[in-house]
Amino acid sequence: MDKKLLAAILNALGNEHSLTIMGVLARGEHYGSELAKEAGISRPLLYLHLKKLENAGLVESEIRHFEEPPYTKKFYRAKNFELILSLSKIKEIIK
């Protein structure tokens, strides 16, 4: 892991809404409006946090097509990760 990726991960997870979204996605994949409802936040706020989480590699999405309206839905799922951070780990990353 490099310092740019670590900063992106910490930035993405450094908000209670992001942590709530990750908690919901840890239980299984959800599509946008369903995820916003479960997380108790507006869709615009949800998509702001999802973008950060996706850019940090913590969440992935997939567009699925259906025969009835709405014809497409974007589903999100959490990617498994482990983050162990200590002063010595930061020293190792920064060098």
C-alpha positions as CSV (number, residue, x, y, z in Angstrom):
1,M,0.0,0.0,0.0
2,D,1.3,3.5,-0.8
3,K,0.5,6.7,1.0
4,K,-1.9,7.9,-1.7
5,L,-4.1,4.8,-1.4
6,L,-3.9,4.9,2.4
7,A,-5.0,8.5,2.3
8,A,-7.9,7.7,0.0
9,I,-9.0,4.8,2.3
10,L,-8.9,6.9,5.4
11,N,-10.7,9.8,3.7
12,A,-13.4,7.5,2.4
13,L,-13.9,5.8,5.8
14,G,-13.5,9.0,7.9
15,N,-17.2,9.8,8.0
16,E,-20.0,8.2,10.0
17,H,-22.2,8.1,6.8
18,S,-19.5,6.1,5.0
19,L,-19.2,3.7,7.9
20,T,-22.9,3.2,8.0
21,I,-22.9,2.5,4.2
22,M,-20.1,0.0,4.6
23,G,-22.1,-1.6,7.5
24,V,-25.2,-2.0,5.3
25,L,-23.2,-3.3,2.4
26,A,-21.4,-5.8,4.7
27,R,-24.8,-7.5,5.1
28,G,-25.2,-7.8,1.3
29,E,-25.4,-5.9,-2.0
30,H,-28.0,-3.1,-2.4
31,Y,-29.1,-0.8,-5.2
32,G,-29.0,2.9,-4.8
33,S,-32.3,4.0,-3.4
34,E,-32.6,0.9,-1.3
35,L,-29.1,1.6,0.1
36,A,-30.0,5.2,0.8
37,K,-33.1,4.1,2.7
38,E,-31.2,1.5,4.7
39,A,-28.4,4.0,5.6
40,G,-31.0,6.7,6.5
41,I,-29.5,9.3,4.2
42,S,-30.5,11.2,1.0
43,R,-29.5,9.7,-2.4
44,P,-27.3,12.7,-3.3
45,L,-25.3,12.3,0.0
46,L,-25.2,8.5,-0.6
47,Y,-23.7,8.9,-4.0
48,L,-21.1,11.4,-2.7
49,H,-19.9,8.8,-0.2
50,L,-20.1,5.9,-2.6
51,K,-17.9,7.6,-5.1
52,K,-15.2,8.0,-2.4
53,L,-15.6,4.4,-1.3
54,E,-15.4,3.2,-4.9
55,N,-12.3,5.3,-5.6
56,A,-10.6,3.9,-2.5
57,G,-11.3,0.3,-3.8
58,L,-13.7,-0.5,-0.9
59,V,-16.9,-0.8,-2.8
60,E,-17.7,-2.1,-6.3
61,S,-20.8,-1.6,-8.5
62,E,-22.6,-3.4,-11.3
63,I,-25.4,-2.2,-13.6
64,R,-28.1,-4.8,-14.1
65,H,-30.8,-4.7,-16.8
66,F,-34.4,-5.6,-16.2
67,E,-37.4,-6.1,-18.5
68,E,-39.7,-3.9,-16.4
69,P,-39.2,-0.3,-15.2
70,P,-36.9,0.8,-13.9
71,Y,-35.0,-1.0,-16.7
72,T,-31.6,-0.6,-15.1
73,K,-30.4,-0.6,-11.5
74,K,-26.9,-0.1,-10.2
75,F,-26.0,-2.5,-7.4
76,Y,-23.3,-1.9,-4.9
77,R,-21.3,-4.3,-2.8
78,A,-18.5,-4.0,-0.3
79,K,-15.2,-5.5,-1.1
80,N,-13.5,-7.4,1.7
81,F,-10.5,-5.6,3.2
82,E,-8.4,-5.4,6.3
83,L,-6.8,-2.3,7.5
84,I,-4.2,-2.4,10.3
85,L,-2.6,0.9,11.0
86,S,0.1,1.8,13.4
87,L,2.8,4.4,13.7
88,S,5.3,1.9,12.5
89,K,3.1,1.0,9.5
90,I,2.8,4.7,8.6
91,K,6.6,5.0,8.9
92,E,7.0,2.0,6.6
93,I,4.6,3.4,4.0
94,I,6.1,6.9,4.0
95,K,9.8,5.9,4.1
